[in-house]
């Protein structure tokens, strides 16, 4: 399943998008996420729109 999630203010990075194409995995079989770093919110939103057009769904993490 193609997924992505957004992180804000990670270290010196303003906007960070992690995305998984549903295929790439680590040696142990866990999903391998690619990352894209942005300084500009407009460019990040345009990238996310392109991911959604390609069938990516937002992955949300909950703290329990």
C-alpha positions as CSV (number, residue, x, y, z in Angstrom):
1,X,0.0,0.0,0.0
2,X,1.4,3.4,-0.9
3,X,1.5,5.7,2.1
4,X,3.0,9.0,3.2
5,X,3.2,11.0,6.4
6,X,4.3,14.6,7.2
7,X,6.6,15.7,10.1
8,X,7.3,19.3,11.1
9,X,10.4,20.9,12.6
10,X,12.6,17.8,12.7
11,X,16.1,19.1,13.7
12,X,16.8,21.9,11.3
13,X,14.3,20.7,8.7
14,X,11.1,22.7,8.4
15,X,8.9,20.1,6.6
16,X,9.6,16.4,6.1
17,X,7.6,14.0,4.0
18,X,8.2,10.3,4.4
19,X,6.6,8.1,1.7
20,X,6.6,4.4,0.9
21,X,5.8,3.1,-2.5
22,X,4.5,-0.3,-1.2
23,X,7.4,-2.2,-2.7
24,X,10.8,-1.2,-1.1
25,X,11.7,-3.1,2.0
26,X,14.7,-3.4,4.4
27,X,16.5,-6.7,4.8
28,X,14.1,-7.7,7.7
29,X,11.0,-7.1,5.5
30,X,10.0,-3.8,7.1
31,X,8.9,-1.0,4.8
32,X,11.6,1.4,3.5
33,X,10.4,5.0,3.4
34,X,11.9,7.6,1.0
35,X,12.1,11.1,2.3
36,X,11.7,14.6,0.8
37,X,12.7,17.8,2.6
38,X,11.1,21.2,2.1
39,X,11.7,24.7,3.3
40,X,8.6,26.0,1.6
41,X,5.0,24.9,2.6
42,X,3.6,25.6,-0.9
43,X,6.2,23.3,-2.5
44,X,5.5,20.6,0.1
45,X,1.7,20.8,-0.5
46,X,2.3,20.5,-4.3
47,X,4.4,17.4,-3.7
48,X,1.7,15.9,-1.5
49,X,-0.9,16.6,-4.2
50,X,1.3,14.7,-6.7
51,X,1.6,11.7,-4.3
52,X,-2.2,11.6,-3.8
53,X,-2.7,11.6,-7.6
54,X,-0.4,8.6,-7.8
55,X,-2.5,6.8,-5.2
56,X,-0.7,7.5,-2.0
57,X,-2.8,7.6,1.3
58,X,-1.9,9.5,4.4
59,X,-0.5,7.3,7.2
60,X,-1.4,8.7,10.7
61,X,0.4,7.7,13.9
62,X,-1.5,7.7,17.2
63,X,0.0,7.9,20.6
64,X,-1.6,5.5,23.1
